[in-house]
């Protein structure tokens, strides 16, 4: 595998990670809005950003929490 091909694979992986992180942040903000919370509040935006950044850990925690 060439160096250029390796860079493309990493780029695709990072883009997929970013898309999944953005989707997780949107899911969090939507659930806050449906619960009647102010989703523009700085604390909700900070939590949504963290959830988007660490979404793999969030998925594992959700599955463990639902048990």
N, C-alpha and C positions, 0 to 999 in steps of 0.2 A: 504494500500500500504506500502510495506516495505521500509526501508531506502535505501537498495541497488537498488531497483527498481526506487526510486525517483532520485538517482544519475545517473542511466542510462538514464532516461528521460531528465535530465538536460544536460548530455553529448551529447545526440542526438540533442537536441535543439541548443547547442553551436556549434556543428559541422555543422549543417544546416545554422546557422548564418554566420559562417566562410566561408562556400562554397558560399553563396550568396554574401558576401562581396568581396571575391576574384573575382567572376564573374563580379561584378559591377566595380571593379578596372580594369579588363581586357577590359571591354566595354569602359571605359573612355580612356584607353591608345590606344585602337584600333582606336577610333574616332580621337584622336590626330594624330596618324600615318597616317590615311587616309586624314587628312586635311593638311598633309605636315609638321607638326610640329615635332620637335625633342622630341620624347617621353622619351628619356633617360635623359632629362634635370631635374635637381633636383626639380624645381618647379612643373613640371608635375608629377613626382613620388610622391611628397608630397601631391598633390591634389588627385592623384589616391588612395593613402593610406587613406586619409581622407574620400574619397567617399566610399571606401571599409568598413571603420569602421562605418560610419554613413549612410549606404545605405537605411535604412527605411525613414530617413528624406529626402534623395535624391529622393526617389520615390515620396514622397508627393510633394516636390518642383517641380519636373518635371511635375507632373500632373497639378499643379496650374499655372506653367509657360506657359504651352501649351494652356491655356484658352484664 
